[in-house]
């Protein structure tokens, strides 16, 4: 935002002297352009406009003073600038991509989605709400891989999140310990006020070489807080049709195609709760539509980022213009005084 101001407006009080100067000069009479021993010699010229150059020259001098006073007041054009200093935290979002994440138990009649679809939508919104935090993304199934390292480029991060699909990695297992270990590795070499992992899964650890409790102990030693989320219902859950390449079959609207199939689903609540308690985090369950939004919002409120907004203004000085005008008027007055309106003794 731009604005105009005078840095020293108190100098404008000097303008009040100009009427006094004009009044005093009027009492003294106009300055003569020519001097005679008797005014009777030029009385006939008294009504000529060129016979009173003194008033004109005096007016130029008053304008000169007004311009110089304006220059002293320092006219400026300012522009407001805002800077943000944020003491952010480092977050690793860890998502389960195992085959059971295709279950449809978080769907509604109007919105048929897989567990992964629901999680991606909520994580997308969570990223939008954390503009000053570095966020990494790790996906896991039978193994874990880094989708994105810690970054403040959240647009790029969300594009990588949108690309996640079931079937991209071996979905025949759930390596919770391996995924948590990889998440801790993303954080341990980075300086930040706080380090957290948000681990979402719908299954039991049945793959990988690292136990979940062992990975939690490593997280605790590095000061990493882990929030665990168990998503989906236990027991028989609806499953969509799959394509030959083991991806969810979708209709023209992008919704999963469901034809009455169901499979068993289970997760180790006690282990997930222990991981959270050991590291100072919390355990959550998301079994219905809307639960994930509530959980991620609660985590966002618990892990706040300190933001300091600072505003400052930059100024461009314009005193040179009224100063130059004043000097030009002074030069004009001196030129006329010594040429056209020169006084004759």
N, C-alpha and C positions, 0 to 999 in steps of 0.2 A: 504494500500500500504506500503510495506517495503522498506527500503533503508539503505545503509551503509555510515557512515561518521566518520571523526575524529573531536572530540570536540575542541581540541587545536592543529591544524595543524601547528601553528607557531613553535612548537618545532622541526619540521623536518629541520629547518635551522641549527640546531646543527649537522646534518649529514654532513654539509659542512666542519666541523672541522675534520672529520675522515681522509680525504685525507691529510690534513695538518699534522695531527699527524703521519700518515704513512710516509709522506715525511721527517718529522723531525727525526723520528726514523731511517729511512734509512741513513740519514746523520750521525747519531751517530753510525751506525753499528748495526748489529744484536746482541741481547743479548746472551752472551755465556752461554752454559749449563755447561761447566767445565772451571775452571781457572787454567792456567799453568804459570810457571815463564817464559817460552819461547814457542812461537807457533811452533818452529821447532820440538818440541817433538811430535806434533800431526798433522804435515803438511800432512802426508800421508792419514789422515782421512778427509781432507777438502772437498773431493768430495763425501763423504758418506751422504745419505739423513738423517741419524740419527744424523749427526754431526751438523745439523742446527735446533734444536728444538725451538730455540728462535723465529724464524719466525712463526712457527706454533702457539706457545703460544701467540705471539703478535696478530696474526690473530684472535684467539679465543677472545682476549680482545676487538678487534675492533667490532666483531660480538656481543659481550655482550653489548657494548655501543650502537650499532644500535638497538638492541632489547629493551633496556631500554628507549631509546629516543622514539621509537614507542609506548611504554607503556605510556610515558608522554603525547603523542599526543591524548590519550584516544580514541581508536577505539570503535565505538558504532554501534549497529544495531537498527534502529528506525522504528517505525510503526505509520502511520498517523491515527488519529481517528477523526471522525466528530460527533458533537452533534448539535441538533436542539432545540432551545428555541422558542416556538410558543405562542403568545398571542392570543389564539383562541376565537371564539364566540360560543354561544349556539344557536342551530337552532332546531325548531320543524317543521317538514314537516307534514302537515295535509291534508289528501286525502279524497275526497268524494267517498263513496262506495254505494251510493244510486242506485236504479235501472236504472235511466236515464244515468248513466255512461257507459251503454252498447251501447249507440248510436255510429254509424259508420261514423259520419260526419267529422272526422279528418283523414279518410282513403284516400289513393290514389289508382289508378288502380292496381298498383303493390303491394301495401301493405295495406291489409284490417285489420284494428285494431279498437277496441273499444276505447272510450275516456279513460277508465282506462288503457288499454294496452299502449296507447301513453304516459299517465302520468307516469306510472311505468318506462318506458324506459328512459324518461327524468330525472326523480328523481334518477334513478340508476347512470346516468352519472354525475349528480350534486353531488352526494355523493362522487364519485371518485375524483372530483375536490376539495373537502374540507377535505383533510386528517388530518388536525390539529384542526378541529372543532368537538365539541360534537354535535351529531345529534340525535334527537328523532323522532319517527314516530307514528302518531295518525291517525286512520281511523274512519270514521263516516258515518252514514246513519240516521236512526231514533234515534240512540243513538251514543255515541262515546266510543271508547276503545283504550287503549294504546297498540300499536303493539310492541314498543320498547322504553324504557326509554333513556335518554341522554347517549350516549356511544361514545367512540372512536374506538370500535370494529366494523368497518364499514363492514367487511365481513359478520359478523353475522347480522348486520342491513340489508344488501342487501338480505340476504337469507329470512328474514322475509318479506321484501318488495315483493320479488318474489312469496311468498305464498299467497298474497292477491288476493282474487277472489270475484267477485260479487256473492251474495247469501250467503256469510258466516255470515253476520249479516242482520237484518231486513232492507231491502232496500226500504220499503214503505214510507219513510220520509227522510227529510233532516234537521238535527239539527245543523245548523251552529253555533248558540250561544253556545250550549253545547260543541261542538267540540273546539271552540275558548277558552272557559273557561277551558277545560281540558288541552289545549296547554299552557295556561298561568300558570296553576298549575305546569306543568312540569318544568317551568323556574324560578319561583319566589324564590325558596329556594337555587338556585345555583349561585355561584359567577362567573362572566364572564365579559369581557370588553363590550360585547353587547349581547342582547337577541332579537331574531327575530322569527316570525312565518310566514311560507309560506302556506297560506290556499288556496287550489284549490277546486272549486265546480262548478257544472253545474246547480244548482237548487236554489229555493227560500227557506228560512227558514220556515218550516211548522211542525216542531216537536221539542220536548224538552221543558224544563221549563225556560231556560235562553235566553233572547233576544240577538241578535248579537250586538246591540249597547251597551247593558249593559256589555257584555263580553269585548267589545272594551274599555269601560271606565276602566274596571279592568286592561286590558293590559296597558293602558296609565299610570295608577297609579303605576304600577310595572316597568315602563320603557321598556315595550316590544313593539317592532316595528312589525307591521303586514303588510305583503304584500299579497294582495288578487288577485286571478286569477279566472276569469270567463272563463270556457272552453266550447267550442262547439257553434253551431249556435242557434239562436232563431227560433222558428217555427217548421215546420215539418222536422224531421230528420230520416234517415234510422235506423231501429232497427233489430238486428239479431234474429234468431230463438233461443228459450230457451228450456232447458231440463226440465224434470219434477221437479227436485229439484231447479228450478229457476236459473240455471247457463247458460252461453252462450254456445250454441251448436257450436262445432268446427269440422273442417274436419281433415283429416289425417295429414295435414301440420300445424295444430294448428290455422288456420285462422277461424274467425267467419263465420258461414253460414248465408247468407242473401237471403231472398226470397221475397223481395219487400215490406216488412212491414215498417211502418212509425208511429211515434208518435210526439206529440207536446213537445217542450222543451223551457224552459224559466228560467231566473234568474233575481235577483233584482240588476241591475247594480248600482243604486243610493246607496243602502245600502252597497254594497261591497266597493264602492268608499269612502263612509263616514267612514267606519271602517279603511281603509288605511290612509286617511287624518287625522283622529283623533289621530292615534298612530304614525304618522310620516313616514308611509310606502307609497307604491304606489299601484295603481290599474292597472291590466292588463287584456286584452282580448285575448284569443287564439281561433280563429275560423277556422284556416286552418292548414294543415300539415306544421310543421316547426316553428309555432308560439311558442309552448311551449319551444323548445330548445332556441329560442331567448330570451324568458322571463327569464328563469332560468339562462342563461348566463349573462343577464343584472343585475339580483339580485346578482349573484356571484361577479360581478365587483363592485357593490355598497357596498357590505359587505365584505371588504377585511380583511385578517388575517395577523397580523404582525409576521414575521418569522425572527429569527436571527440564522444564521448558524455559528458555531464555530468549528475551526479545532485545534487540538493539537496533539503532538507527544509523545509517550512513548519510552524510550530508555533502551536497555540492554547493560551494560558495558562489554567490552571484553579486557580491559587493562591487566587483570590478565594473559592472555595467553602470550603476548610478555614479560611481567614482569617475568613470570615463566621461559620462555625460556632464558631470560638474566641471571637470577640467576642460571639456570642449566649450562649454558655455563661458568659462572664465577666459579661455583663449579668444573666443569670439568677442567678448566684451573688451578685451585689451586691444584687439585688432581694430574694432570700430572706434574705440577711444583715440587711437593714434592715427586713424586714416579719415574715414568719412565724418566722424563726430569729434574730430580733434579740436581741443580747446586752443583758442588764440589769445595770447596775453594782451 
